[in-house]
Amino acid sequence: MTLEPITEDDIARLTKVFYATVRKDDLLGPVFNGKIGTDDQVWNEHIEKINGFWSNIFLKTGRYMGNPMAKHVGLPEITPAHFTRWLTLFKAAGAKTLPERKQALFDQTANRIARSFQMSLAFHFDKDDTKPNPFEELGLKRPSVRAAKGLD
């Protein structure tokens, strides 16, 4: 059986349901609403930007020109728990809006993206090693600044 290609409509349905849930979530809502705001128009603009991100990934449209990693590195409150919740809510939104095989493609890609973001955050987290790195529990740790300088 051939998988129908992911479409712009698939992306829009998924992100609409996903972000409606995120905005109300006890863990993710404060982070997203704190950064994006609570105004519906601002959220619609954010969702359209994220639709462009997914469109780039699956449809190679070139609609997204941002740097999502840089946006996340600037959020020191993010921990592995945030990624776990993000993935859980994303999978649930996919289950509500997409055929199973399309959802599986989104989930697989989202897992890779989350892992990549966490690796980057682990590397950038508190570069002077003064605070515990929440990503160490995942086996992700930036090499010690002291060790890199040969001081350990």
N, CA, C and O of each residue as an XYZ file, in Angstrom:
608
protein
N       0.844     -1.176      0.000
C       0.000      0.000      0.000
C       0.892      1.242      0.000
O       1.826      1.347      0.794
N       0.596      2.167     -0.887
C       1.378      3.386     -1.004
C       0.848      4.424     -0.026
O      -0.360      4.602      0.124
N       1.778      5.103      0.634
C       1.416      6.166      1.562
C       1.110      7.428      0.780
O       1.914      7.874     -0.038
N      -0.052      7.998      1.035
C      -0.354      9.287      0.418
C       0.603     10.315      0.989
O       0.944     10.254      2.170
N       1.040     11.256      0.167
C       1.999     12.249      0.664
C       1.365     13.176      1.699
O       0.161     13.432      1.680
N       2.198     13.661      2.585
C       1.765     14.657      3.554
C       1.462     15.939      2.794
O       2.177     16.314      1.865
N       0.391     16.602      3.206
C      -0.048     17.818      2.520
C      -0.012     19.015      3.468
O       0.126     18.866      4.682
N      -0.138     20.194      2.887
C      -0.232     21.423      3.693
C      -1.444     21.337      4.630
O      -1.389     21.812      5.764
N      -2.527     20.736      4.155
C      -3.725     20.594      4.975
C      -3.450     19.686      6.184
O      -3.914     19.967      7.289
N      -2.698     18.605      5.972
C      -2.324     17.729      7.089
C      -1.573     18.528      8.154
O      -1.869     18.436      9.345
N      -0.608     19.302      7.704
C       0.215     20.103      8.616
C      -0.663     21.085      9.380
O      -0.550     21.193     10.601
N      -1.531     21.796      8.680
C      -2.380     22.810      9.311
C      -3.328     22.191     10.339
O      -3.521     22.746     11.420
N      -3.921     21.039     10.002
C      -4.822     20.374     10.963
C      -4.068     19.977     12.226
O      -4.527     20.218     13.343
N      -2.905     19.364     12.030
C      -2.102     18.895     13.163
C      -1.695     20.054     14.062
O      -1.886     19.987     15.276
N      -1.139     21.108     13.488
C      -0.641     22.208     14.321
C      -1.769     22.960     15.020
O      -1.593     23.447     16.137
N      -2.909     23.054     14.376
C      -4.051     23.732     15.011
C      -4.462     23.002     16.293
O      -4.637     23.626     17.340
N      -4.611     21.710     16.206
C      -5.008     20.911     17.374
C      -3.884     20.897     18.410
O      -4.133     21.056     19.605
N      -2.668     20.708     17.956
C      -1.526     20.635     18.864
C      -1.370     21.919     19.675
O      -1.285     21.863     20.902
N      -1.330     23.058     19.018
C      -1.083     24.304     19.743
C      -2.274     24.739     20.586
O      -2.088     25.442     21.579
N      -3.488     24.346     20.225
C      -4.638     24.620     21.102
C      -4.445     23.908     22.433
O      -4.804     24.439     23.483
N      -3.882     22.713     22.391
C      -3.604     21.948     23.608
C      -2.411     22.528     24.363
O      -2.455     22.663     25.585
N      -1.357     22.865     23.646
C      -0.141     23.414     24.263
C      -0.465     24.682     25.048
O       0.014     24.858     26.168
N      -1.258     25.549     24.478
C      -1.567     26.830     25.117
C      -2.202     26.642     26.495
O      -2.039     27.490     27.373
N      -2.922     25.540     26.690
C      -3.617     25.275     27.954
C      -2.851     24.342     28.883
O      -3.243     24.157     30.035
N      -1.775     23.759     28.400
C      -1.040     22.757     29.168
C      -0.330     23.393     30.365
O       0.247     24.476     30.257
N      -0.382     22.702     31.509
C       0.221     23.218     32.744
C       1.733     23.397     32.645
O       2.280     24.329     33.235
N       2.410     22.528     31.915
C       3.864     22.603     31.812
C       4.304     23.464     30.617
O       5.147     24.350     30.766
N       3.739     23.205     29.452
C       4.182     23.904     28.244
C       3.530     25.273     28.070
O       4.154     26.193     27.539
N       2.310     25.412     28.501
C       1.589     26.674     28.325
C       2.349     27.890     28.838
O       2.491     28.870     28.107
N       2.841     27.855     30.075
C       3.571     29.028     30.573
C       4.811     29.383     29.749
O       5.122     30.562     29.585
N       5.507     28.396     29.239
C       6.706     28.660     28.426
C       6.295     29.295     27.104
O       6.811     30.346     26.727
N       5.364     28.654     26.401
C       4.934     29.162     25.101
C       4.220     30.499     25.229
O       4.521     31.438     24.492
N       3.278     30.592     26.158
C       2.533     31.836     26.313
C       3.442     32.964     26.792
O       3.235     34.125     26.440
N       4.448     32.620     27.594
C       5.394     33.626     28.057
C       6.251     34.168     26.930
O       6.619     35.343     26.937
N       6.566     33.335     25.979
C       7.419     33.747     24.854
C       6.600     34.325     23.700
O       6.994     35.328     23.104
N       5.474     33.706     23.385
C       4.674     34.112     22.236
C       3.621     35.144     22.619
O       3.334     36.065     21.853
N       3.049     34.986     23.805
C       1.950     35.832     24.243
C       0.665     35.027     24.284
O       0.674     33.820     24.046
N      -0.420     35.682     24.579
C      -1.698     34.980     24.702
C      -2.724     35.441     23.675
O      -3.823     34.889     23.614
N      -2.391     36.424     22.884
C      -3.283     36.960     21.872
C      -3.468     35.952     20.734
O      -2.492     35.405     20.220
N      -4.707     35.713     20.349
C      -4.995     34.736     19.295
C      -4.315     35.087     17.973
O      -3.823     34.194     17.283
N      -4.277     36.359     17.611
C      -3.660     36.753     16.347
C      -2.167     36.428     16.342
O      -1.636     35.957     15.336
N      -1.492     36.678     17.465
C      -0.061     36.369     17.565
C       0.147     34.857     17.464
O       1.097     34.394     16.834
N      -0.742     34.101     18.085
C      -0.651     32.649     18.004
C      -0.896     32.156     16.578
O      -0.214     31.244     16.110
N      -1.860     32.752     15.895
C      -2.106     32.356     14.501
C      -0.871     32.594     13.647
O      -0.546     31.777     12.785
N      -0.181     33.704     13.878
C       1.053     33.996     13.147
C       2.139     32.969     13.491
O       2.875     32.513     12.615
N       2.228     32.612     14.778
C       3.219     31.610     15.184
C       2.911     30.257     14.530
O       3.806     29.594     14.006
N       1.666     29.866     14.567
C       1.276     28.584     13.972
C       1.571     28.581     12.474
O       2.025     27.570     11.938
N       1.322     29.678     11.807
C       1.625     29.751     10.365
C       3.126     29.610     10.132
O       3.548     28.973      9.167
N       3.928     30.199     11.006
C       5.382     30.063     10.886
C       5.794     28.605     11.096
O       6.649     28.090     10.376
N       5.186     27.945     12.079
C       5.497     26.533     12.337
C       4.997     25.661     11.187
O       5.640     24.670     10.841
N       3.873     26.014     10.600
C       3.402     25.283      9.421
C       4.452     25.354      8.317
O       4.695     24.369      7.619
N       5.073     26.522      8.161
C       6.143     26.670      7.187
C       7.330     25.780      7.507
O       7.957     25.224      6.605
N       7.643     25.643      8.803
C       8.730     24.763      9.242
C       8.467     23.323      8.808
O       9.326     22.683      8.202
N       7.262     22.816      9.124
C       6.915     21.436      8.760
C       6.800     21.287      7.243
O       7.141     20.240      6.694
N       6.322     22.326      6.569
C       6.238     22.304      5.120
C       7.630     22.179      4.496
O       7.810     21.470      3.506
N       8.602     22.862      5.072
C       9.987     22.711      4.613
C      10.460     21.276      4.760
O      11.079     20.717      3.854
N      10.167     20.692      5.898
C      10.651     19.344      6.185
C      10.041     18.315      5.232
O      10.754     17.517      4.624
N       8.730     18.347      5.112
C       8.058     17.291      4.353
C       7.838     17.618      2.875
O       7.801     16.715      2.039
N       7.692     18.895      2.552
C       7.352     19.261      1.186
C       8.446     20.062      0.478
O       8.328     20.384     -0.704
N       9.506     20.376      1.215
C      10.655     21.113      0.648
C      10.225     22.421     -0.011
O      10.684     22.749     -1.105
N       9.339     23.169      0.660
C       8.765     24.382      0.073
C       9.622     25.632      0.260
O       9.452     26.606     -0.474
N      10.526     25.623      1.215
C      11.324     26.818      1.475
C      10.540     27.922      2.160
O      10.956     29.080      2.138
N       9.416     27.581      2.767
C       8.571     28.597      3.414
C       9.121     29.079      4.749
O       8.761     30.167      5.199
N       9.969     28.312      5.383
C      10.483     28.696      6.704
C      11.945     29.090      6.575
O      12.757     28.343      6.029
N      12.268     30.265      7.082
C      13.637     30.764      6.996
C      14.238     31.038      8.373
O      15.264     31.711      8.463
N      13.633     30.541      9.434
C      14.095     30.842     10.786
C      15.165     29.892     11.281
O      15.647     29.028     10.548
N      15.526     30.070     12.542
C      16.501     29.222     13.222
C      15.871     28.735     14.528
O      16.052     29.357     15.575
N      15.132     27.627     14.467
C      14.423     27.181     15.670
C      15.357     26.816     16.814
O      14.993     26.980     17.978
N      16.535     26.333     16.512
C      17.469     25.975     17.578
C      17.832     27.204     18.401
O      17.852     27.146     19.631
N      18.116     28.296     17.739
C      18.487     29.527     18.442
C      17.355     29.997     19.347
O      17.614     30.510     20.435
N      16.126     29.834     18.925
C      14.976     30.238     19.741
C      14.901     29.412     21.026
O      14.561     29.941     22.084
N      15.212     28.140     20.938
C      15.105     27.261     22.097
C      16.300     27.374     23.036
O      16.147     27.243     24.250
N      17.475     27.614     22.492
C      18.667     27.771     23.338
C      18.483     28.965     24.270
O      19.038     28.987     25.368
N      17.711     29.950     23.840
C      17.468     31.129     24.656
C      16.422     30.954     25.735
O      16.017     31.936     26.357
N      15.974     29.738     25.974
C      14.957     29.469     26.992
C      15.541     28.564     28.075
O      15.414     27.343     27.994
N      16.175     29.147     29.079
C      16.868     28.328     30.078
C      15.951     27.471     30.949
O      16.426     26.553     31.618
N      14.656     27.752     30.953
C      13.742     26.978     31.789
C      13.352     25.635     31.181
O      12.712     24.822     31.849
N      13.721     25.391     29.943
C      13.349     24.144     29.279
C      14.183     22.983     29.825
O      15.403     23.077     29.960
N      13.483     21.885     30.133
C      14.114     20.667     30.652
C      13.655     19.473     29.807
O      12.781     19.619     28.952
N      14.235     18.311     30.040
C      13.753     17.118     29.324
C      12.251     16.875     29.508
O      11.595     16.361     28.601
N      11.707     17.235     30.658
C      10.271     17.050     30.885
C       9.445     17.829     29.870
O       8.379     17.369     29.460
N       9.913     18.984     29.464
C       9.201     19.775     28.463
C       9.160     19.045     27.120
O       8.141     19.054     26.429
N      10.269     18.420     26.763
C      10.307     17.685     25.494
C       9.428     16.446     25.553
O       8.757     16.113     24.575
N       9.425     15.766     26.683
C       8.572     14.592     26.847
C       7.113     14.980     26.682
O       6.362     14.308     25.975
N       6.710     16.068     27.339
C       5.316     16.523     27.226
C       5.020     16.971     25.798
O       3.961     16.653     25.257
N       5.947     17.708     25.185
C       5.760     18.187     23.812
C       5.498     17.001     22.884
O       4.573     17.030     22.072
N       6.315     15.969     23.012
C       6.159     14.796     22.154
C       4.850     14.067     22.430
O       4.196     13.601     21.497
N       4.462     13.965     23.688
C       3.199     13.311     24.050
C       2.009     14.051     23.447
O       1.121     13.433     22.860
N       1.995     15.375     23.591
C       0.891     16.167     23.052
C       0.898     16.170     21.524
O      -0.159     16.166     20.893
N       2.083     16.177     20.937
C       2.205     16.163     19.489
C       1.654     14.844     18.928
O       0.922     14.833     17.938
N       2.015     13.752     19.573
C       1.523     12.440     19.131
C      -0.004     12.359     19.275
O      -0.682     11.830     18.395
N      -0.535     12.877     20.368
C      -1.989     12.860     20.577
C      -2.703     13.706     19.528
O      -3.761     13.317     19.034
N      -2.132     14.863     19.183
C      -2.734     15.714     18.153
C      -2.690     15.010     16.798
O      -3.639     15.090     16.018
N      -1.586     14.325     16.524
C      -1.487     13.570     15.281
C      -2.514     12.460     15.205
O      -3.103     12.217     14.151
N      -2.727     11.786     16.326
C      -3.707     10.694     16.356
C      -5.124     11.207     16.090
O      -5.959     10.488     15.542
N      -5.386     12.458     16.484
C      -6.715     13.048     16.269
C      -6.904     13.566     14.846
O      -8.035     13.694     14.378
N      -5.809     13.862     14.160
C      -5.946     14.606     12.908
C      -5.407     13.905     11.657
O      -5.719     14.316     10.539
N      -4.613     12.867     11.832
C      -3.939     12.263     10.686
C      -4.193     10.764     10.599
O      -4.434     10.111     11.614
N      -4.140     10.222      9.391
C      -4.135      8.764      9.267
C      -2.882      8.221      9.972
O      -1.867      8.910     10.076
N      -2.973      7.003     10.442
C      -1.908      6.402     11.250
C      -0.534      6.452     10.584
O       0.457      6.749     11.251
N      -0.457      6.175      9.312
C       0.857      6.136      8.640
C       1.467      7.529      8.516
O       2.685      7.675      8.621
N       0.647      8.553      8.295
C       1.159      9.920      8.254
C       1.588     10.358      9.652
O       2.619     11.008      9.822
N       0.791      9.995     10.641
C       1.148     10.325     12.017
C       2.502      9.722     12.375
O       3.319     10.369     13.031
N       2.737      8.501     11.952
C       4.005      7.842     12.253
C       5.181      8.622     11.666
O       6.233      8.711     12.300
N       5.026      9.183     10.476
C       6.092      9.994      9.879
C       6.340     11.264     10.691
O       7.484     11.642     10.941
N       5.255     11.912     11.096
C       5.402     13.109     11.926
C       6.063     12.762     13.262
O       6.969     13.463     13.714
N       5.609     11.685     13.882
C       6.157     11.295     15.188
C       7.641     10.969     15.082
O       8.433     11.390     15.926
N       8.016     10.231     14.063
C       9.420      9.871     13.865
C      10.273     11.131     13.687
O      11.352     11.247     14.268
N       9.790     12.049     12.898
C      10.532     13.289     12.655
C      10.573     14.143     13.913
O      11.615     14.713     14.235
N       9.462     14.242     14.625
C       9.424     15.028     15.861
C      10.388     14.457     16.901
O      11.046     15.213     17.615
N      10.474     13.143     16.990
C      11.419     12.522     17.931
C      12.865     12.885     17.589
O      13.662     13.185     18.478
N      13.196     12.857     16.309
C      14.556     13.233     15.885
C      14.839     14.699     16.192
O      15.919     15.042     16.671
N      13.871     15.554     15.917
C      14.044     16.982     16.187
C      14.211     17.218     17.681
O      15.089     17.976     18.092
N      13.382     16.582     18.494
C      13.475     16.753     19.947
C      14.834     16.302     20.458
O      15.439     16.977     21.291
N      15.307     15.189     19.977
C      16.631     14.692     20.396
C      17.731     15.678     19.995
O      18.633     15.958     20.784
N      17.655     16.192     18.791
C      18.642     17.155     18.313
C      18.610     18.434     19.148
O      19.656     18.963     19.523
N      17.408     18.926     19.436
C      17.289     20.136     20.258
C      17.855     19.898     21.656
O      18.552     20.752     22.204
N      17.554     18.740     22.224
C      18.051     18.448     23.567
C      19.575     18.340     23.584
O      20.220     18.775     24.538
N      20.138     17.769     22.548
C      21.597     17.689     22.466
C      22.195     19.091     22.394
O      23.204     19.371     23.041
N      21.585     19.958     21.622
C      22.079     21.326     21.511
C      21.914     22.072     22.827
O      22.820     22.785     23.259
N      20.771     21.911     23.459
C      20.545     22.576     24.745
C      21.523     22.072     25.800
O      22.018     22.853     26.613
N      21.800     20.777     25.792
C      22.768     20.221     26.740
C      24.134     20.851     26.522
O      24.839     21.173     27.478
N      24.499     21.022     25.272
C      25.801     21.594     24.964
C      25.872     23.067     25.362
O      26.902     23.530     25.854
N      24.784     23.799     25.152
C      24.774     25.231     25.436
C      24.382     25.565     26.867
O      24.561     26.702     27.302
N      23.852     24.600     27.604
C      23.352     24.885     28.930
C      24.469     25.353     29.836
O      25.466     24.660     30.036
N      24.291     26.491     30.356
C      25.195     27.034     31.362
C      26.662     26.740     31.054
O      27.294     25.898     31.692
N      27.168     27.436     30.088
C      28.508     27.175     29.579
C      29.618     27.288     30.627
O      30.717     26.776     30.418
N      29.341     27.948     31.742
C      30.399     28.046     32.758
C      30.292     26.965     33.829
O      31.010     27.014     34.829
N      29.408     25.995     33.633
C      29.282     24.832     34.523
C      28.915     25.190     35.958
O      29.282     24.456     36.875
N      28.207     26.287     36.184
C      27.870     26.659     37.557
C      26.541     26.087     38.039
O      26.282     26.070     39.242
N      25.694     25.619     37.122
C      24.401     25.054     37.510
C      24.312     23.626     36.993
O      24.948     23.285     35.996
N      23.526     22.789     37.665
C      23.335     21.428     37.159
C      22.664     21.457     35.784
O      21.766     22.262     35.534
N      23.101     20.597     34.931
C      22.565     20.502     33.580
C      21.406     19.507     33.586
O      21.630     18.317     33.809
N      20.165     19.963     33.346
C      19.027     19.039     33.396
C      19.055     17.973     32.308
O      18.317     16.992     32.395
N      19.872     18.140     31.305
C      19.917     17.177     30.209
C      20.900     16.035     30.465
O      20.980     15.097     29.672
N      21.644     16.108     31.561
C      22.575     15.028     31.890
C      21.859     13.708     32.099
O      22.412     12.647     31.810
N      20.614     13.765     32.607
C      19.861     12.529     32.851
C      19.631     11.748     31.561
O      19.354     10.549     31.607
N      19.742     12.406     30.422
C      19.584     11.747     29.136
C      20.922     11.314     28.559
O      21.006     10.849     27.423
N      21.962     11.477     29.360
C      23.297     11.156     28.867
C      23.836     12.245     27.957
O      24.775     12.025     27.192
N      23.230     13.426     28.049
C      23.645     14.554     27.229
C      24.311     15.586     28.126
O      23.659     16.195     28.975
N      25.573     15.774     27.940
C      26.293     16.726     28.771
C      27.362     17.422     27.943
O      28.113     16.795     27.196
N      27.404     18.713     28.098
C      28.462     19.485     27.461
C      29.760     19.162     28.187
O      29.780     19.098     29.416
N      30.825     18.962     27.454
C      32.097     18.731     28.144
C      32.414     19.895     29.082
O      32.166     21.054     28.749
N      32.944     19.593     30.213
C      33.264     20.604     31.208
C      34.206     21.661     30.627
O      35.181     21.340     29.947
N      33.897     22.905     30.907
C      34.784     23.984     30.502
C      36.157     23.798     31.148
O      37.193     24.026     30.524
N      36.136     23.384     32.401
C      37.402     23.162     33.115
C      38.199     22.036     32.449
O      39.411     22.155     32.269
N      37.527     20.956     32.089
C      38.207     19.842     31.440
C      38.765     20.254     30.079
O      39.874     19.867     29.709
N      37.981     21.046     29.337
C      38.429     21.503     28.027
C      39.678     22.364     28.126
O      40.492     22.404     27.204
N      39.823     23.056     29.258
C      41.004     23.897     29.467
C      42.137     23.123     30.149
O      43.193     23.685     30.440
N      41.909     21.825     30.401
C      42.931     21.001     31.039
C      43.076     21.274     32.522
O      44.138     21.035     33.096
N      42.016     21.776     33.155
C      42.089     22.128     34.584
C      41.560     21.021     35.490
O      41.744     21.091     36.705
N      40.912     20.004     34.934
C      40.385     18.902     35.766
C      41.346     17.729     35.758
O      41.082     16.710     36.396
